[in-house]
Amino acid sequence: SLFVKSVVLLPYLLSNVLVAMVWLWMLDPTLGLVNHAIEAVGLERQPFFGGDSQAMLTIAAVNTWRHMGLVAMLFLAGLQSIPRSLYEAAALEGASEWQMFRRVTLPLLRPVMVFVLVTSVTGSIQIFDTVAVTTQGGPAGSTAVVVLYIVQNAFGYLKMGYASAMSMASGVVPRIFTPAASSPFVSLSGTTTLSQTLRSSIDAPKSSLPSTHTLSGPVVKTRSW
């Protein structure tokens, strides 16, 4: 329903700073609601943002939660764009649910999966707001991400040249990664061929269908998947 879609997408519509502040309060070791719930079930309180081994994982979890709604909407749009006739043709040809998922759904979702992969990797390189609000690169430098390192060198140590070189380098990485990730992962020609094959099996005239053994019922056509 529209309400469920709105609730799922709501975290993405909030700013990174607001989301970071909310989770910083909820995961506070002393006053946080999450630690109160953990203590209520008999477990020890966790430092989350304050722990060397937990800080980066917590930041990753917060950003995953924020972008989960957008990714879900992208995959939903991709699934809705697949013609129903392709599944009907595959079912008539004897394909199982797993075969339809592997041979129809996955190939037609490849562009969406590549888009999500590229934007996720690029966003992880550019992450800054959540770290700046919650940990400022700590504890003990365990969350010193690339953009925070650039900002510290540029405005903290006034190393503008070094910070500019780092910025250029961080911009080159996504440009290299994007075609490298897209080339083996997307095969639009193969996807088009699959779609045309299944559609042709629906629209083909009876004269072009292979001869089959018929009784008094309709023509039954089978194909090995």
NUMINU-351716 format. One line per 2 residues: number of its first residue (from 1); their letters; for each residue y, z, x of N, C-alpha, C, O, CB. Coordinates in steps of 0.2 Angstrom, whole numbers, plus 5000, padded with zeros to 4 digits. Each point is the difference from the previous one (the first is absolute). Glycine has a CB too. Layout:
BEGIN
NUM) a) Y/Z/X/Y/Z/X/Y/Z/X/Y/Z/X/Y/Z/X ~ ...
//
This chain:
BEGIN
1) sl) 4994/5000/5004/5006/5000/4996/5006/5000/5004/5000/5001/5006/4994/5005/4985 ~ 5012/4993/5006/5006/4999/5004/5002/5007/5003/5003/5001/5005/5001/4990/4988
3) fv) 4995/5015/5003/5001/5006/5002/4996/5002/5007/5003/5003/5004/5000/5000/4984 ~ 4991/4995/5012/4996/5002/5006/5002/4996/5006/5001/5003/5005/4989/4999/4987
5) ks) 5012/4991/5007/5002/4996/5005/5007/5003/5003/5001/5000/5006/4993/4990/4989 ~ 5010/5013/5000/5007/5003/5003/4998/5006/5004/5004/5001/5005/5002/4994/4984
7) vv) 4990/5009/5008/4998/5006/5004/4997/4999/5007/5002/5003/5005/4997/5003/4984 ~ 4997/4989/5011/4997/4998/5007/5005/4997/5005/5000/5002/5006/4989/4996/4988
9) ll) 5016/4998/5003/5005/4997/5004/5006/5004/5002/5004/4999/5004/4992/4991/4991 ~ 5004/5016/5001/5006/5004/5001/5001/5003/5007/5006/4999/5002/4993/5004/4986
11) py) 4996/4999/5016/5002/5002/5007/5003/4995/5004/5004/5002/5004/4986/5006/4995 ~ 5008/4986/5000/5003/4995/5004/5007/4998/4999/5004/4998/5004/4985/4997/4996
13) ll) 5013/5007/4994/5007/4999/4998/5005/5006/5002/5006/4999/5000/4990/4995/4990 ~ 5001/5011/5013/5004/5005/5003/5001/4999/5007/4997/4996/5003/4998/5012/4989
15) sn) 5011/4995/5011/5002/4999/5007/4995/5004/5004/4997/5005/4998/5015/4993/4999 ~ 4987/4999/5009/4996/5003/5005/5003/5007/5002/4995/5005/5001/5002/4984/5004
17) vl) 5009/5012/4995/5003/5007/5001/4998/5005/4995/4998/5006/5001/5012/4989/5005 ~ 4991/5003/4988/4998/5004/4994/4993/5002/5000/4998/5006/4999/5011/4989/4994
19) va) 4986/5000/5008/4993/5001/5000/4998/5005/5006/4996/5005/4999/5002/4984/4996 ~ 5006/5010/5011/4998/5005/5005/5002/5007/4999/4997/5004/5002/5005/4986/5006
21) mv) 5004/5011/4989/5003/5006/4998/4995/5004/4995/4999/5006/5001/5013/4990/5002 ~ 4986/5000/4992/4995/5003/4995/4994/5003/5003/4998/5005/4999/5007/4987/4993
23) wl) 4992/5003/5013/4993/5002/5003/5001/5005/5005/4996/5004/5001/5000/4985/4997 ~ 5010/5011/5005/5002/5006/5005/5000/5007/4997/4997/5004/5003/5009/4987/5004
25) wm) 4997/5009/4987/5000/5006/4996/4993/5002/4998/4998/5006/5000/5014/4992/4996 ~ 4984/4997/5001/4994/5001/4997/4995/5002/5005/4995/5004/4999/5007/4988/4992
27) ld) 4998/5006/5015/4995/5001/5006/5003/5006/5005/4997/5001/5005/4999/4987/4994 ~ 5009/5015/4999/5003/5006/5004/4994/5005/5001/4997/5002/4995/5015/4996/5001
29) pt) 4987/5004/5010/4995/5005/5001/5001/5007/4997/4995/5003/4998/5004/4992/5013 ~ 5007/5007/4987/5002/5006/4997/5001/4999/4992/4997/5004/4996/5008/5000/5015
31) lg) 4999/4992/4987/5002/4999/4993/4997/4994/4997/5001/4999/4994/5010/5007/5009 ~ 4985/4990/5000/4998/4994/4997/4995/5001/4995/4996/5005/5000/5006/4990/5010
33) lv) 4998/5001/4984/4995/5001/4995/4993/4998/5002/4995/5003/4998/5014/4994/4994 ~ 4991/4998/5013/4993/4998/5002/4997/5006/5004/4994/5001/4999/5010/4987/5001
35) nh) 4999/5015/5004/4997/5006/5004/4999/5006/4995/4995/5003/5001/5011/4993/5009 ~ 4998/5005/4985/4998/5005/4995/4993/4998/4996/4996/5004/4999/5017/4998/5000
37) ai) 4987/4992/5000/4993/4998/4997/4994/5000/5004/4995/5002/4998/5012/4990/4995 ~ 4994/5007/5014/4995/5000/5005/4998/5008/5000/4994/5001/5001/5010/4988/5005
39) ea) 5001/5015/4995/4999/5007/5001/4996/5003/4993/4996/5005/5001/5014/4996/5007 ~ 4992/4996/4987/4997/5003/4993/4993/4998/5000/4996/5004/4997/5014/4994/4997
41) vg) 4987/4997/5009/4993/4999/5000/4996/5003/5006/4994/4999/5001/5009/4990/4993 ~ 5001/5015/5010/4997/5004/5005/5000/4997/5007/4996/5002/5005/4997/5002/4987
43) le) 5011/4990/5009/5000/4997/5007/5007/5002/5003/5004/5003/4997/4989/4987/4999 ~ 5007/5009/5011/5006/5001/5004/5005/4995/4999/4999/4995/4998/4994/5011/5010
45) rq) 5014/4997/4992/5005/4996/5000/5000/4995/5005/4998/5001/5006/5009/5008/4989 ~ 4996/4985/5004/5000/4994/5005/5007/4999/5002/5005/5000/4996/4985/4995/4999
47) pf) 5012/5003/5011/5007/4999/5003/5002/4993/4997/5006/4999/5000/4992/5008/5010 ~ 4998/4988/4989/5002/4993/4998/5005/4997/5005/4998/4999/5006/4999/5004/4982
49) fg) 5009/4997/5010/5005/4997/5005/5001/5004/5006/5003/4998/5005/5003/4998/4985 ~ 4992/5010/5010/5001/5005/5006/4995/5000/5005/5000/5004/5005/5007/5002/4988
51) gd) 4987/4990/5005/4994/5001/5005/5000/4993/5004/5001/4995/4998/4993/5012/4994 ~ 5004/4994/5014/5000/4995/5005/4995/4994/4998/5001/4994/5000/5002/5014/5009
53) sq) 4991/4995/4988/4995/4995/4998/5000/4998/4993/4997/4995/4998/4996/5011/5010 ~ 5012/4997/4988/5000/4998/4993/5007/4997/4998/5000/4996/4995/4993/5013/5003
55) am) 5012/4991/5006/5006/4997/4999/5000/4993/4998/5003/4997/4995/5003/5012/5012 ~ 4991/4987/4998/5000/4993/4999/4996/4998/4994/5001/4995/4996/5001/5003/5016
57) lt) 4992/5005/4987/4996/4999/4995/5003/5001/4993/5000/4997/4995/4990/5006/5012 ~ 5014/5002/4993/5004/5002/4994/5005/4995/4998/5001/4998/4994/4997/5014/5009
59) ia) 5006/4986/5002/5005/4994/4999/4997/4994/4998/5002/4997/4995/5005/5008/5014 ~ 4987/4993/4994/4996/4994/4997/4998/5001/4993/5001/4995/4996/4995/5003/5016
61) av) 5002/5008/4986/4998/5001/4993/5006/5000/4995/4999/4997/4995/4991/5010/5010 ~ 5015/4995/4997/5006/5000/4996/5002/4993/4999/5002/4998/4994/5002/5013/5010
63) nt) 4997/4985/5001/5002/4993/5000/4994/4996/4996/5002/4995/4996/5005/5006/5014 ~ 4987/5000/4991/4995/4997/4996/5001/5002/4992/4999/4995/4996/4993/5005/5014
65) wr) 5009/5006/4989/5001/5002/4993/5006/4996/4997/5000/4998/4994/4995/5013/5008 ~ 5010/4988/5002/5006/4997/4997/4999/4993/4999/5003/4997/4995/5004/5011/5011
67) hm) 4989/4988/4998/4999/4993/4999/4994/4998/4996/4999/4994/4999/5007/5005/5012 ~ 4990/5006/4987/4994/4999/4997/5001/4996/4993/4997/4995/4998/4998/5015/5007
69) gl) 5011/4992/4992/5001/4996/4993/5002/4993/5001/4998/4996/4996/5006/5015/5000 ~ 5000/4987/5009/5002/4994/5002/4993/4995/5001/5000/4995/4998/5012/5009/5006
71) va) 4984/4999/5001/4994/4996/5001/4996/4999/4994/4997/4995/4999/5003/5010/5013 ~ 4999/5000/4984/4996/5000/4994/5003/4994/4995/4996/4997/4997/5001/5016/5004
73) ml) 5010/4987/4999/5003/4995/4996/4999/4993/5002/4999/4995/4997/5009/5013/5000 ~ 4992/4991/5010/4999/4994/5003/4992/4997/4999/4999/4995/4998/5010/5008/5011
75) fl) 4987/5002/4992/4993/4998/4998/4999/4999/4993/4996/4995/4998/5000/5011/5012 ~ 5007/4997/4986/4999/4999/4992/5003/4993/4999/4997/4996/4996/5004/5016/5001
77) ag) 5005/4986/5006/5002/4994/4998/4996/4994/5003/4999/4995/4997/5012/5010/5004 ~ 4986/4996/5005/4995/4996/5003/4994/4999/4995/4998/4994/4999/5006/5009/5013
79) lq) 4993/5002/4986/4995/5000/4995/5001/4996/4994/4996/4996/4997/5000/5015/5008 ~ 5010/4991/4992/5002/4996/4994/5001/4993/5001/5000/4996/4995/5005/5015/5001
81) si) 4997/4987/5010/5001/4993/5001/4994/4995/5001/5000/4994/5000/5011/5010/5005 ~ 4983/5000/4995/4994/4996/5001/4998/4997/4993/4999/5004/4995/4997/5003/5015
83) pr) 5003/4987/4989/4998/4997/4994/4993/5003/4997/4995/5001/5004/5012/4989/4999 ~ 4993/5012/4991/4994/5003/4997/4994/4994/5000/4994/5002/5000/5013/5006/4993
85) sl) 4995/4986/5007/4995/4995/4999/4996/5000/5006/4994/4997/5000/5014/4996/4993 ~ 4994/5009/5013/4996/5000/5006/4995/5005/5000/4994/4998/5002/5016/4999/5004
87) ye) 4991/5009/4991/4994/5004/4999/4995/4998/4994/4994/5001/5001/5014/5008/5003 ~ 4995/4988/4991/4995/4997/4995/4996/4994/5003/4994/5000/4999/5014/5003/4992
89) aa) 4995/4993/5013/4996/4995/5004/4995/5003/5004/4994/4998/5000/5015/4994/4999 ~ 4993/5013/5005/4995/5003/5005/4994/5004/4996/4994/5000/5002/5015/5001/5006
91) al) 4993/5002/4986/4995/5003/4996/4995/4995/4997/4994/5001/5000/5014/5008/4997 ~ 4994/4985/5001/4996/4995/4997/4995/4997/5005/4995/4998/4999/5014/5000/4993
93) eg) 4993/5003/5015/4996/4997/5005/4996/5005/5003/4996/4999/5005/5013/4993/4997 ~ 4991/5014/4995/4995/5005/5002/5002/5005/5005/4996/5003/5003/4996/4989/4994
95) as) 5015/5009/5005/5002/5004/5005/5000/5007/4997/5002/5001/4994/5005/4990/5011 ~ 4991/5014/4999/5001/5007/4999/5007/5003/5000/5004/4996/5003/4984/5005/5001
97) ew) 5013/5005/4994/5006/5003/5001/5003/5000/5007/5005/4999/5002/4993/5008/4988 ~ 4997/4995/5015/5002/5001/5007/5001/4993/5003/5005/4999/5004/4988/5011/4997
99) qm) 5003/4984/4997/5002/4994/5002/5006/4997/4998/5004/4997/5003/4984/5001/4997 ~ 5014/5004/4993/5007/4998/4998/5005/5003/5004/5006/4997/5001/4989/5001/4987
101) fr) 5004/5009/5013/5005/5003/5004/5001/4997/5007/5006/5000/5003/4992/5011/4991 ~ 4996/4988/5009/5001/4997/5007/5002/4993/5001/5003/4998/5004/4988/5010/4999
103) rv) 5007/4988/4992/5001/4993/5000/5006/4997/4996/5003/4995/5002/4985/5004/5000 ~ 5015/5005/4994/5006/4998/4996/5005/5005/5001/5006/4998/5001/4987/4997/4990
105) tl) 5006/5012/5008/5006/5004/5000/5003/5001/5007/5006/4999/5001/4989/5007/4989 ~ 5001/4996/5015/5002/5001/5006/5004/4994/5003/5005/5000/5003/4985/5008/4999
107) pl) 5007/4986/4998/5004/4994/5003/5006/4999/4996/5005/4998/5004/4985/4997/4999 ~ 5011/5006/4991/5006/4999/4997/5005/5006/5001/5006/4999/4998/4988/4994/4993
109) lr) 5004/5012/5011/5004/5006/5002/5002/5000/5007/5004/5005/5002/4991/5002/4989 ~ 5003/4989/5013/5002/5000/5007/5007/4999/5001/5002/5004/5005/4987/4991/4998
111) pv) 5015/5001/4994/5007/5000/5001/5003/5007/4999/5005/5002/5004/4996/4986/4993 ~ 4997/5015/4998/5003/5007/4998/4998/5005/5006/5004/5004/5002/4996/4993/4985
113) mv) 4994/5003/5015/4997/5004/5005/5004/4999/5007/5002/5005/5003/4987/4996/4991 ~ 5012/4993/5007/5004/4999/5006/5007/5002/5000/5003/5003/5005/4990/4987/4997
115) fv) 5010/5009/4992/5007/5003/4999/5000/5007/5001/5005/5003/5003/4998/4988/4989 ~ 4993/5013/5005/4999/5007/5000/4999/5002/5007/5003/5005/5003/4993/4996/4985
117) lv) 5000/4996/5016/4998/5002/5007/5006/4999/5004/5002/5005/5004/4986/4992/4994 ~ 5016/4997/5002/5005/4999/5004/5006/5005/4999/5003/5003/5004/4994/4985/4996
119) ts) 5005/5013/4993/5005/5004/4998/4999/5008/5002/5004/5003/5002/4999/4989/4989 ~ 4990/5009/5009/4998/5007/5001/5001/5002/5008/5003/5005/5002/4989/4995/4988
121) vt) 5006/4995/5014/5000/5001/5007/5007/4999/5002/5003/5004/5005/4986/4991/4997 ~ 5015/5001/4996/5007/4999/5001/5004/5007/4998/5004/5002/5004/4996/4985/4995
123) gs) 4999/5015/4995/5003/5006/4998/4998/5006/5004/5004/5005/5001/4996/4991/4988 ~ 4994/5005/5014/4998/5005/5004/5003/5000/5007/5002/5005/5003/4987/4995/4991
125) iq) 5013/4994/5008/5004/5000/5006/5007/5002/4999/5003/5003/5005/4990/4988/4999 ~ 5010/5008/4990/5007/5001/4999/5001/5007/4997/5006/5001/4998/4995/4987/5000
127) if) 4994/5016/5001/5001/5006/4997/5005/5005/5004/4999/5000/5006/4989/4999/4989 ~ 5016/5004/5001/5005/5004/5003/5003/5006/4995/5000/5005/5002/5003/4985/5005
129) dt) 4998/5008/4987/5003/5005/4996/4996/5006/4999/5002/5006/5000/5003/4985/4994 ~ 4988/5008/5005/4996/5006/4998/5000/5005/5006/5000/5006/5000/4993/4987/4992
131) va) 5006/5003/5014/5000/5004/5006/5006/5004/5002/5000/5006/5002/4992/4986/5002 ~ 5014/5005/4995/5007/5003/5001/5001/5006/4996/5003/5004/5002/5001/4985/5001
133) vt) 4993/5010/4990/5002/5006/4996/4995/5006/5001/5002/5005/4999/5002/4986/4993 ~ 4990/5007/5009/4995/5005/5000/4998/5004/5007/5000/5006/5001/4995/4988/4990
135) tq) 5005/5002/5014/4997/5002/5007/5005/4999/5006/5000/5003/5005/4989/4996/4991 ~ 5016/4996/5003/5004/4998/5005/4996/4998/5007/5003/5002/5005/5006/5006/4990
137) gg) 4985/4990/5004/4996/4998/5006/4996/5005/5002/4995/4999/5004/5014/4994/4999 ~ 4991/5013/4995/4996/5006/5002/4994/5000/4995/4999/4996/4996/5011/5011/5009
139) pa) 4986/4999/4996/5000/5004/5006/4997/4998/5006/4995/4996/5000/5005/5013/4992 ~ 5004/4992/5014/4998/4998/5007/4999/4993/5000/4996/4997/5004/4998/5013/4997
141) gs) 5010/4986/4996/5001/4993/5000/4994/4996/4997/4999/4994/5001/5007/5008/5009 ~ 4990/5002/4986/4994/4997/4996/5002/4994/4995/4996/4996/4998/4998/5015/5004
143) ta) 5012/4989/4996/5002/4995/4995/5006/4996/5002/5004/4998/4996/4992/5010/4995 ~ 5005/4991/5016/5005/4996/5003/4999/4993/4999/4997/4997/5004/5005/5012/5004
145) vv) 4999/4988/4986/4999/4993/4999/5005/4996/5003/5005/5002/5003/4990/5001/4986 ~ 5004/4990/5011/5004/4995/5004/5007/5000/4998/5004/5001/5004/4986/4992/4997
147) vl) 5012/5007/4993/5006/5000/4997/5004/5006/5002/5006/5000/5002/4991/4992/4989 ~ 5000/5014/5008/5003/5006/5002/5002/5000/5008/5005/5003/5002/4989/5003/4988
149) yi) 5001/4992/5014/5001/4999/5007/5006/4996/5002/5004/5001/5004/4984/5001/4997 ~ 5013/4992/4995/5006/4996/5001/5006/5003/4998/5005/5000/5004/4988/4990/4994
151) vq) 5007/5014/4996/5006/5003/4998/5002/5006/5005/5006/5000/5002/4991/4997/4986 ~ 4998/5006/5015/5002/5006/5004/5003/4997/5007/5005/5003/5002/4986/5004/4993
153) na) 5006/4987/5007/5003/4997/5006/5007/4997/4999/5004/5001/5005/4984/4997/4999 ~ 5013/4999/4991/5006/4997/4998/5006/5005/4999/5005/4999/5003/4988/4991/4992
155) fg) 5006/5015/5001/5005/5004/4998/5000/5007/5003/5004/5004/5000/4996/4990/4989 ~ 4994/5008/5013/4999/5007/5003/5001/4999/5008/5004/5005/5002/4988/4998/4989
157) yl) 5005/4992/5012/5001/5000/5007/5005/4994/5002/5001/4999/5006/4987/5006/4996 ~ 5015/4991/4993/5004/4995/5001/4998/4994/5005/5003/4997/5004/5006/5012/4994
159) km) 4984/4990/5001/4997/4995/5004/4999/4994/4996/4995/4998/4997/4999/5010/5010 ~ 5012/4989/4992/5000/4994/4995/4996/4994/5002/4997/4997/4996/5015/5007/5001
161) gy) 4988/4994/5009/4997/4995/5003/4992/5001/4999/4997/4995/4998/5012/5002/5010 ~ 4989/5009/4994/4993/5001/4999/4998/5000/4993/4994/4998/4998/5006/5009/5012
163) as) 5004/4996/4985/4998/5000/4993/5000/4993/4997/4996/4999/4996/5010/5013/5004 ~ 4999/4984/5003/5000/4993/4997/4994/4996/5002/4997/4997/4996/5015/5003/5005
165) am) 4985/5001/5005/4994/4997/5003/4994/5003/4995/4996/4996/4999/5009/5003/5013 ~ 4995/5007/4987/4995/5003/4996/5000/4997/4993/4995/4998/4997/5005/5012/5010
167) sm) 5006/4989/4990/5001/4997/4993/4997/4993/5000/4997/4998/4996/5013/5009/5002 ~ 4992/4989/5007/4997/4993/5001/4993/5000/5000/4996/4996/4997/5015/5000/5009
169) as) 4986/5008/4998/4993/5001/5001/4996/5002/4994/4995/4997/4998/5007/5006/5014 ~ 5001/5001/4984/4997/5002/4994/5001/4995/4995/4996/5000/4995/5006/5012/5007
171) gv) 5002/4983/4998/5001/4995/4996/4995/4994/5001/4998/4996/4996/5014/5007/5003 ~ 4986/4997/5008/4996/4994/5002/4993/5002/4998/4996/4995/4998/5011/5002/5012
173) vp) 4991/5009/4989/4993/5002/4999/4998/4997/4993/4995/4997/4999/5006/5013/5008 ~ 5003/4992/4987/4998/4997/4994/5000/4992/5000/4996/4997/4996/5009/5013/4999
175) ri) 4999/4987/5009/5000/4993/5000/4993/4997/5003/4998/4995/4998/5015/5005/5003 ~ 4984/5004/5004/4994/4998/5002/4994/5002/4996/4996/4996/4999/5009/5005/5012
177) ft) 4996/5004/4986/4994/5003/4996/5000/4996/4993/4994/4999/4998/5008/5012/5007 ~ 5003/4987/4992/5000/4996/4994/4995/4994/5000/4996/4999/4996/5016/5006/5001
179) pa) 4990/4990/5007/4995/4994/5000/4993/5002/5003/4996/4997/4998/5014/4996/5004 ~ 4990/5012/5002/4993/5002/5003/4996/5002/4994/4994/4999/5000/5011/5004/5012
181) as) 4998/5001/4984/4996/5003/4994/4999/4995/4995/4995/5000/4996/5010/5011/5006 ~ 4999/4984/4997/5000/4996/4994/4995/4994/5002/4996/4998/4995/5015/5004/5002
183) sp) 4988/4996/5009/4996/4994/5002/4993/5001/4998/4997/4996/4996/5011/5002/5013 ~ 4988/5008/4993/4993/5000/4998/4999/5003/4994/4995/5000/4997/5003/5002/5014
185) fv) 5007/5001/4985/4999/5004/4994/5001/4996/4994/4997/5001/4995/5007/5009/5011 ~ 5001/4985/4995/5001/4995/4994/4998/4994/5001/5001/4996/5005/5009/5010/4993
187) sl) 4986/4991/4997/4997/4993/5000/5002/4997/4994/4996/5000/4995/4995/5003/5013 ~ 5015/4995/4991/5002/4997/4994/4996/4994/4998/4999/4998/4994/5013/5007/5008
189) sg) 4987/4991/5003/4996/4994/4998/4993/5002/4997/4998/4996/4996/5008/4998/5014 ~ 4991/5011/4993/4993/5002/4997/5001/5003/4993/4996/4998/4996/5000/5004/5016
191) tt) 5009/5001/4987/5002/5003/4994/5001/4994/4995/4997/5001/4994/5008/5010/5011 ~ 4999/4984/4997/5001/4995/4995/4994/4996/4998/4998/4998/4995/5013/5001/5010
193) tl) 4984/5000/5001/4994/4997/4998/4996/5003/4996/4997/4997/4995/5003/4999/5016 ~ 4999/5011/4989/4996/5004/4996/5003/4999/4993/4996/5000/4995/5001/5008/5014
195) sq) 5010/4993/4990/5002/4999/4993/4999/4994/4997/4998/4999/4994/5011/5009/5009 ~ 4992/4986/5001/4999/4994/4997/4992/4999/4999/4999/4996/4995/5011/4999/5011
197) tl) 4986/5007/4997/4993/5000/4999/4998/5003/4993/4996/4997/4996/5002/5003/5017 ~ 5004/5006/4986/4999/5004/4994/5003/4996/4994/4997/5000/4995/5002/5011/5012
199) rs) 5007/4987/4994/5004/4997/4995/4996/4993/4998/5000/4998/4994/5011/5008/5009 ~ 4987/4991/5002/4997/4993/4999/4993/5001/4996/4998/4996/4996/5008/4999/5014
201) si) 4991/5011/4991/4994/5001/4997/5001/5002/4992/4996/4999/4996/4999/5005/5015 ~ 5011/4998/4988/5002/5001/4993/5002/4994/4996/4998/4998/4995/5006/5013/5008
203) da) 5000/4985/5001/5003/4994/4997/4996/4993/5000/5002/4995/4998/5009/5011/5005 ~ 4984/4995/5001/4996/4994/5001/4997/4997/4994/4997/5004/4996/5000/5000/5015
205) pk) 5003/4990/4987/4997/4997/4994/4992/5001/5001/4997/5000/5005/5013/4992/4993 ~ 4987/5007/4996/4993/5001/4999/4996/4995/5004/4995/5001/5003/5007/5004/4986
207) ss) 5001/4989/5012/4997/4995/5003/4999/5001/5008/4996/4997/5003/5008/4995/4988 ~ 5001/5012/5012/5000/5001/5007/4996/5006/5001/4999/5002/5006/5012/4993/4995
209) lp) 4986/5009/4995/4996/5006/5001/4993/4998/5002/4998/4995/4998/5009/5012/4994 ~ 4990/4997/5013/4993/4998/5002/4995/5001/4994/5001/5004/4996/5002/5000/5016
211) st) 4992/4992/4989/4995/5000/4994/4997/5006/5001/4998/5003/5005/5001/4985/4995 ~ 4999/5015/4994/4997/5007/4999/4995/4999/4995/5000/4996/4996/5010/5010/5008
213) ht) 4985/4998/4996/4994/5001/4995/5003/5003/4994/5003/5005/5000/4988/4995/5009 ~ 5009/4996/4985/5003/5003/4994/4995/5000/4995/4995/4996/5000/5016/4999/5003
215) ls) 4989/5010/4993/4996/5001/4994/5005/4998/4994/5004/4995/5000/4988/5014/5005 ~ 5007/4995/4989/5004/4998/4995/5007/5004/5000/5005/4998/4996/4985/5001/4997
217) gp) 5011/5005/5012/5007/5003/5001/5004/4996/5004/4999/4995/5002/4995/5016/4997 ~ 5012/4993/5003/5005/4996/5004/4998/5000/5007/4995/5003/5002/5014/5002/4991
219) vv) 4994/4990/5011/4999/4999/5007/5001/5006/5004/5005/5003/4999/4998/4985/5000 ~ 4992/5014/5005/5001/5006/5004/5000/4998/5008/4996/4996/5002/4998/5011/4989
221) kt) 5011/4995/5012/5001/4997/5007/5000/5007/5004/5004/5005/4999/5003/4985/4998 ~ 4989/5009/5009/5000/5006/5004/5002/4997/5007/4999/4995/5002/4992/5011/4991
223) rs) 5012/4999/5011/5001/4998/5007/4999/5006/5005/5001/5006/4997/5008/4986/4999 ~ 4989/5007/5009/4998/5006/5005/5006/5002/5003/5004/4996/5003/4985/4999/4999
225) w) 5013/5012/4998/5005/5003/5003/4998/5003/5007/5004/5003/5003/5002/4999/4985
//
